[in-house]
């Protein structure tokens, strides 16, 4: 399970850097015209935060091998795709309805963090490596 979350984190991190750079350079005129520079920056920031968080989930999966860690990781992944993805689309295409999709991703992110906290609170850690 930890290897899987490292791979997911690496993919998210890769695309987070690529999209952030593209937004700062290639999309700047579009984002400014749409008045969505801050929206795009929020998407990129949360994208990278949660890519890094999934590295932590990979470590937690070795320390607390319980289903709550797995669920937390999957929810962080899904939440990142939905939250940041909807904000990217909103910022680039200026599709206002995507603003209503972002809270679904935000809820998944919150649930992911709650699962991770629950795993640490209720799970019995394995011996330190």
C-alpha positions as CSV (number, residue, x, y, z in Angstrom):
1,X,0.0,0.0,0.0
2,X,2.8,2.5,0.8
3,X,4.4,2.0,-2.6
4,X,1.1,2.8,-4.3
5,X,0.7,6.1,-2.4
6,X,4.3,7.0,-3.3
7,X,3.5,6.5,-6.9
8,X,0.3,8.5,-6.7
9,X,2.2,11.3,-4.8
10,X,4.9,11.3,-7.5
11,X,2.3,11.6,-10.3
12,X,0.4,14.4,-8.4
13,X,3.6,16.2,-7.6
14,X,4.8,16.0,-11.2
15,X,1.6,17.4,-12.6
16,X,1.4,20.0,-9.8
17,X,4.8,21.4,-10.8
18,X,3.9,21.2,-14.5
19,X,0.5,22.9,-14.1
20,X,1.9,25.5,-11.7
21,X,4.6,26.5,-14.2
22,X,2.2,26.4,-17.1
23,X,-0.2,28.7,-15.2
24,X,2.6,31.1,-14.2
25,X,3.9,31.4,-17.7
26,X,1.7,30.0,-20.5
27,X,-1.7,30.7,-19.1
28,X,-1.1,34.1,-17.4
29,X,-2.9,36.1,-20.1
30,X,-5.9,33.8,-20.0
31,X,-6.1,33.7,-16.2
32,X,-5.8,37.5,-16.0
33,X,-8.5,38.0,-18.6
34,X,-10.8,35.6,-16.6
35,X,-9.9,37.3,-13.3
36,X,-8.9,33.9,-12.0
37,X,-5.2,34.1,-11.2
38,X,-6.0,33.5,-7.5
39,X,-8.2,30.6,-8.2
40,X,-5.5,28.9,-10.3
41,X,-3.0,29.6,-7.5
42,X,-5.3,28.0,-4.9
43,X,-5.7,24.9,-7.1
44,X,-1.9,24.6,-7.5
45,X,-1.2,25.2,-3.8
46,X,-3.7,22.5,-2.6
47,X,-2.6,20.2,-5.4
48,X,1.0,20.3,-4.1
49,X,0.1,20.2,-0.4
50,X,-1.8,17.0,-0.9
51,X,0.8,15.4,-3.2
52,X,3.3,15.9,-0.3
53,X,0.7,14.7,2.2
54,X,0.4,11.4,0.2
55,X,4.1,10.8,0.9
56,X,3.2,11.0,4.6
57,X,0.3,8.6,4.0
58,X,2.8,6.2,2.5
59,X,4.8,6.4,5.6
60,X,1.7,6.1,7.8
61,X,0.7,3.0,5.9
62,X,3.9,1.3,7.2
63,X,3.4,2.5,10.8
64,X,-0.4,2.1,11.1
65,X,-1.4,-0.7,8.7
66,X,-5.1,-0.1,9.1
67,X,-7.8,0.5,6.6
68,X,-8.3,4.1,7.8
69,X,-4.9,5.1,6.4
70,X,-5.8,3.5,3.1
71,X,-9.2,5.3,3.0
72,X,-7.5,8.5,4.0
73,X,-5.0,8.2,1.1
74,X,-7.6,7.5,-1.5
75,X,-9.8,10.3,-0.2
76,X,-6.9,12.8,-0.4
77,X,-6.2,11.6,-3.9
78,X,-9.8,11.9,-5.1
79,X,-10.2,15.2,-3.2
80,X,-7.2,16.6,-4.9
81,X,-8.3,15.6,-8.3
82,X,-11.9,17.0,-7.8
83,X,-11.0,20.1,-5.8
84,X,-7.9,21.3,-7.7
85,X,-9.2,19.9,-11.0
86,X,-12.5,21.9,-10.8
87,X,-10.6,25.0,-9.8
88,X,-8.2,24.6,-12.8
89,X,-11.2,24.3,-15.1
90,X,-12.9,27.2,-13.5
91,X,-9.8,29.4,-13.8
92,X,-8.9,28.4,-17.4
93,X,-12.3,27.9,-19.0
94,X,-14.2,30.4,-16.8
95,X,-17.0,27.8,-16.3
96,X,-18.7,29.2,-13.2
97,X,-20.5,25.9,-12.4
98,X,-17.2,24.3,-11.6
99,X,-17.2,26.5,-8.4
100,X,-20.0,24.3,-7.2
101,X,-17.9,21.1,-7.8
102,X,-14.9,22.3,-5.7
103,X,-16.7,21.7,-2.3
104,X,-17.2,18.1,-3.2
105,X,-13.4,17.7,-3.5
106,X,-12.9,19.8,-0.4
107,X,-15.2,17.5,1.5
108,X,-13.2,14.5,0.3
109,X,-10.0,16.2,1.5
110,X,-11.5,16.8,4.9
111,X,-12.7,13.2,5.1
112,X,-9.2,12.0,4.1
113,X,-7.6,14.0,6.9
114,X,-10.2,12.7,9.3
115,X,-9.5,9.1,8.3
116,X,-5.8,9.7,8.9
117,X,-6.4,11.2,12.3
118,X,-8.7,8.4,13.2
119,X,-6.1,5.8,12.1
120,X,-3.5,7.4,14.3
121,X,-5.9,7.8,17.3
122,X,-7.3,4.3,17.2
123,X,-4.7,2.3,15.4
124,X,-2.0,0.4,17.1
125,X,1.3,1.4,15.6
126,X,3.8,-1.2,14.5
127,X,7.3,-1.2,15.9
128,X,9.5,1.6,14.7
129,X,11.7,0.6,11.8
